[in-house]
């Protein structure tokens, strides 16, 4: 998301410092901040359901599907990176958004169709992140309940209050103007993603090392034993969808580049595949919630940019739409 500015808004001596070669505000991102955005988007909530997905597909199909989507993501990311400038990939005009790329290379009605697909996907991802973050917050409360009263207690907790809390946090963070100012949040989220992924890996290794039987087979859950034939089909498609969801970041790559066991639970940190140590489970779920707060913004910023740009074009004389208010945050 970028805000158009008139070069006259800058002092004459600072024009070269503040403007890029195309008259836009100078890009200040580095490979560190770009990597943080990508890590935040890639290591999302989809990672948490991979254990369940592999359990459904088995050790043959599961890794094969994982590698297939890895290749698809790499291929599409390479294509999008080459489309950052058009028509020449080195000296052409910069495309700052996914929609700019579609407009430059395809044009016509394809712009509207691709835009509809992209923004519908972004809305779906942000809704999914809201639900997953609230589930992680609830898991912290339930984990403490289980620790205090025992594993036999139901400890039912509503997700709604935690969704409201997450939404209020996002309302505040949504005032961040663009990706340039989002790097600190993405770096924090990237650290959190490594933290809870490492905790999940460590707990899984500890469970196997403890001598507990591992029931994941080469073909996944068995028809007639674990599930019926129809359940096997639906679970297979759901598992493939979960793996695909873990590779959803390519739709925001252009915006980022512009800165530079068979019984496994659906979510092994919130589905209580583990109960102890409860403090470590709590910490992992807190890391998930913090990570999803940042990941939400990575996927929502292109949507905000589109809405703000459209409103500015529709009502260019409206001070309510075009006026900017700077808020100084003391460090």
ChimeraX attribute file (.defattr): number of C-alpha atoms within 10 A of each C-alpha:
attribute: neighborCount
match mode: 1-to-1
recipient: residues
	/A:1	20
	/A:2	19
	/A:3	13
	/A:4	10
	/A:5	12
	/A:6	10
	/A:7	16
	/A:8	8
	/A:9	8
	/A:10	14
	/A:11	10
	/A:12	10
	/A:13	8
	/A:14	10
	/A:15	16
	/A:16	14
	/A:17	11
	/A:18	16
	/A:19	17
	/A:20	12
	/A:21	10
	/A:22	9
	/A:23	14
	/A:24	15
	/A:25	18
	/A:26	16
	/A:27	14
	/A:28	13
	/A:29	17
	/A:30	14
	/A:31	11
	/A:32	12
	/A:33	22
	/A:34	23
	/A:35	18
	/A:36	23
	/A:37	33
	/A:38	21
	/A:39	20
	/A:40	30
	/A:41	30
	/A:42	20
	/A:43	23
	/A:44	25
	/A:45	24
	/A:46	21
	/A:47	19
	/A:48	24
	/A:49	22
	/A:50	23
	/A:51	21
	/A:52	23
	/A:53	31
	/A:54	29
	/A:55	27
	/A:56	30
	/A:57	26
	/A:58	22
	/A:59	16
	/A:60	13
	/A:61	17
	/A:62	24
	/A:63	14
	/A:64	13
	/A:65	17
	/A:66	18
	/A:67	12
	/A:68	13
	/A:69	19
	/A:70	15
	/A:71	12
	/A:72	14
	/A:73	17
	/A:74	14
	/A:75	13
	/A:76	14
	/A:77	18
	/A:78	13
	/A:79	11
	/A:80	20
	/A:81	15
	/A:82	14
	/A:83	23
	/A:84	26
	/A:85	19
	/A:86	17
	/A:87	13
	/A:88	12
	/A:89	13
	/A:90	12
	/A:91	9
	/A:92	12
	/A:93	15
	/A:94	20
	/A:95	20
	/A:96	18
	/A:97	23
	/A:98	22
	/A:99	21
	/A:100	20
	/A:101	20
	/A:102	20
	/A:103	18
	/A:104	18
	/A:105	13
	/A:106	12
	/A:107	13
	/A:108	11
	/A:109	10
	/A:110	14
	/A:111	19
	/A:112	14
	/A:113	11
	/A:114	16
	/A:115	18
	/A:116	13
	/A:117	12
	/A:118	18
	/A:119	17
	/A:120	12
	/A:121	15
	/A:122	23
	/A:123	15
	/A:124	13
	/A:125	21
	/A:126	19
	/A:127	13
	/A:128	15
	/A:129	23
	/A:130	21
	/A:131	16
	/A:132	23
	/A:133	27
	/A:134	23
	/A:135	23
	/A:136	27
	/A:137	22
	/A:138	21
	/A:139	22
	/A:140	20
	/A:141	14
	/A:142	21
	/A:143	24
	/A:144	17
	/A:145	17
	/A:146	17
	/A:147	15
	/A:148	10
	/A:149	11
	/A:150	12
	/A:151	13
	/A:152	7
	/A:153	12
	/A:154	11
	/A:155	14
	/A:156	10
	/A:157	13
	/A:158	10
	/A:159	17
	/A:160	13
	/A:161	13
	/A:162	19
	/A:163	19
	/A:164	13
	/A:165	12
	/A:166	21
	/A:167	15
	/A:168	12
	/A:169	12
	/A:170	17
	/A:171	10
	/A:172	9
	/A:173	16
	/A:174	16
	/A:175	13
	/A:176	14
	/A:177	17
	/A:178	20
	/A:179	26
	/A:180	21
	/A:181	13
	/A:182	20
	/A:183	22
	/A:184	14
	/A:185	22
	/A:186	28
	/A:187	21
	/A:188	17
	/A:189	28
	/A:190	27
	/A:191	16
	/A:192	25
	/A:193	28
	/A:194	17
	/A:195	16
	/A:196	22
	/A:197	18
	/A:198	13
	/A:199	18
	/A:200	19
	/A:201	11
	/A:202	11
	/A:203	20
	/A:204	17
	/A:205	11
	/A:206	12
	/A:207	15
	/A:208	11
	/A:209	10
	/A:210	9
	/A:211	8
	/A:212	9
	/A:213	10
	/A:214	12
	/A:215	13
	/A:216	21
	/A:217	17
	/A:218	15
	/A:219	16
	/A:220	24
	/A:221	25
	/A:222	16
	/A:223	13
	/A:224	9
	/A:225	7
	/A:226	13
	/A:227	13
	/A:228	12
	/A:229	12
	/A:230	10
	/A:231	13
	/A:232	19
	/A:233	14
	/A:234	11
	/A:235	19
	/A:236	22
	/A:237	15
	/A:238	14
	/A:239	24
	/A:240	21
	/A:241	13
	/A:242	20
	/A:243	22
	/A:244	18
	/A:245	18
	/A:246	21
	/A:247	21
	/A:248	21
	/A:249	23
	/A:250	21
	/A:251	21
	/A:252	23
	/A:253	23
	/A:254	24
	/A:255	26
	/A:256	26
	/A:257	22
	/A:258	21
	/A:259	21
	/A:260	18
	/A:261	20
	/A:262	21
	/A:263	15
	/A:264	21
	/A:265	20
	/A:266	19
	/A:267	21
	/A:268	19
	/A:269	25
	/A:270	24
	/A:271	16
	/A:272	16
	/A:273	16
	/A:274	17
	/A:275	18
	/A:276	14
	/A:277	11
	/A:278	16
	/A:279	14
	/A:280	15
	/A:281	25
	/A:282	23
	/A:283	16
	/A:284	24
	/A:285	25
	/A:286	19
	/A:287	24
	/A:288	28
	/A:289	25
	/A:290	21
	/A:291	30
	/A:292	31
	/A:293	25
	/A:294	26
	/A:295	28
	/A:296	25
	/A:297	25
	/A:298	27
	/A:299	26
	/A:300	19
	/A:301	22
	/A:302	26
	/A:303	18
	/A:304	17
	/A:305	17
	/A:306	17
	/A:307	11
	/A:308	17
	/A:309	18
	/A:310	12
	/A:311	14
	/A:312	16
	/A:313	11
	/A:314	11
	/A:315	12
	/A:316	13
	/A:317	11
	/A:318	11
	/A:319	10
	/A:320	10
	/A:321	15
	/A:322	16
	/A:323	8
	/A:324	10
	/A:325	7
	/A:326	7
	/A:327	8
	/A:328	6
	/A:329	5
	/A:330	4
	/A:331	3
